Amino acid sequence: MNYPHGTPNHRLGLAAKSSIAGACACLLLLSGCGGGDPLDHKVDSGNQMDFSMWEAKVEGNLTPEQVTDLKSALQEYRFHIMADGTAHGSEAIEAALMDSINGRTLRSVILQGLGWELDRSEAERATLEDSLKKNAQMYTRPGDTASANYLSDLHERQVARLNAATEEVKKTRDRIAAETAPAPK
């Protein structure tokens, strides 16, 4: 027999293929692929295991820069927890970290960490600028070439450190701008 739209078996094969394609599309949609900006997802850190599973799942949807920003932000949180004295020892610090980020959006966690990093970098830069100004006021005795050479070397090292600190501030500001920019559509 001649079938106008192919054999019945051929039509069943096409129907099965389209059903499989539709099921795959539904699974991708339900699994979160393309489910909006990953920075708007809430952090799941009820405990270290939950966080590790959440992090492994989310990192695949982030840019390499965002992964780096997340790692840096988490380190800044740890620094603040230690500086505040709210926790002592690595396990207690990690538990406090998990508590402080649980339920927050990834964007807010990264921006908080980058904000602390910026504050620290700007403070370091201000301290270096102050030191440079004070050291520029120093003089040596006439003929004391050893002290003059020391001050000259110190000035060069401080200028290099100041340039590095200024670059760190610029880099952090650029990362904050990137994280606050709207997600590409």
Residue, then its C-alpha position, 0 to 999 in steps of 0.5 A: m500500500n502507498y501511504p500519503h504521509g509515510t507508513p504507520n510505523h514511520r509516523l509512530g517513529l516521528a511521534a516518539k521522537s517529538s515526544i522525546a524532544g518535548a520531554c527533554a525540553c520540559l526536563l531542561l526547563l524544570s531543572g533550572c537551565g535558563g531559569g533566569d539570572p543565576l545571581d538571583h537564586k537563593v543560597d542553600s546553606g542550612n549546613q555544609m553538605d547542603f551548601s556543597m551540593w548547591e554550590a556544585k549545581v550553581e557554579g555550572n551556570l556562572t561565568p568564571e569571573q562570578v565563580t571567582d567573585l563567589k570564592s572571594a566573597l566567601q573568604e571576606y565573610r570568613f575574615h569578618i566572622m573572625a574579626d568580629g570574634t563571633a566564632h573561633g576555629s574553622e568548624a565554628i567559622e564555617a557554621a557561622l558562614m553558612d548561617s550568614i548566607n543561607g537564604r540570601t540571593l547569590r548576588s547579595v552574597i557576592l556584592q557584600g563580599l566585594g563591598w568588604e573587599l573594596d573597603r579593605s583595599e581602599a583603607e590599604r590605599a589610604t594608608l599607603e598614600d599617608s605613608l608616602k606623604k610622611n616619608a616624603q618629608m624625611y631628609t638625610r644628613p648631608g653626605d649620608t648616602a646610605s640613608a638617602n639610598y634607603l629612603s629612595d628604595l623605600h619610596e619606590r617600594q611604596v609607590a609600587r604598593l600604592n599602584a597595586a592597591t589602586e589597581e585592586v580598588k579599580k578591579t573590585r569596583d569593576r567587579i561590583a559594576a559587573e555584578t550589578a549590571p542587568a543579566p544579558k537576555 
